[in-house]
Amino acid sequence: MAQLFRPSSNTIAKVSIVAVVLMASTTLGIAYMMDRGSWITSVQSAPEQPIAFSHKHHVKDDGIDCRYCHTSVETSHFAGLPATETCMSCHSQIWNNVAATQPIRDSWASGKSIAWTRVHNLPDFVYFNHSIHVNKGIGCSACHGNVSEMPLIYKVNTLNMNWCINCHRNPAKYIRPRSEVFNVAYQYPDNQEELGAKLVKEYHVQSLTDCVTCHR
């Protein structure tokens, strides 16, 4: 009986199987990196804004507290964006004739709000309440990073569901004293595990991981 396959067929079959496995693994790896990469999550990417507002200058150099601009962060689900009047409280007196602050003066004259580009923008199907997190001891920098070092604001965390769940499963790891919530340069102490457990009990923090916590 004539031989149906050449002697090299076994080698070709083995190489083909390895090639298919490698291609599948590479494809999955690339897809994973794309899903977690900055081009999808926008991490480390500062979007263009109508004004080149520097948190580093206002927070670090001038010592302006987060709540001066984000007035509703302690009482509302939305941290709030500063009204033009807030900006003009300073810029009607200083830097009041330079091109960089012209959009502020234009907004003040026209009565039209400045069209800021959202940096931390959750999907519509996600419910997030700033006031609950702030009053339970979750600091601004836990999510937004140390904005006092950002000339232009950008995301430092993905805000993906698995990132949020990690905190909800173990809030003691991230909680801090309420007095330090607005300290963007806050550093967690070496005894964070012990301190966090104490604060979780004191602030009545629950480890909420049910879907309806965020998806309502």
TAWO-V129382 format. One line per field, one symbol per residue. phi: phi as a letter, one per 20 degrees, with the letter a starting at -180 (. if undefined). psi: psi as a letter, one per 20 degrees, with the letter a starting at -180 (. if undefined). A space follows every 50 residues. Layout:
phi: ???
psi: ???
This chain:
phi: .ffedfgefffffffffffffffffffffffffffefffdemfmdeffcf cffdfgffeffemffgffeefdfeccfdfndffggffffdeedclebdff dggffffffeneffefefedcfffedecdffffffenefgffdemeffdd fcfbfdcfmfgffffgfffcfffdfcggfdgeefefdfffegfffffffg ffeledeecfgffddd
psi: pqphqqhihggggghgggggggggggghgggghghirhigijpjooqpqh pmpohgghgggikpqgihgmhjhiirhphqqpqhhggihgjihqljkqhh jghghgghhhjpqpmqppgnoqqhjpppoghgggijjoqgihgianiijo hpqrpiqhjrghgghhghhmhhhiqrqhijgjnijppprhkhgggghghg ghjlpqnojqhighn.
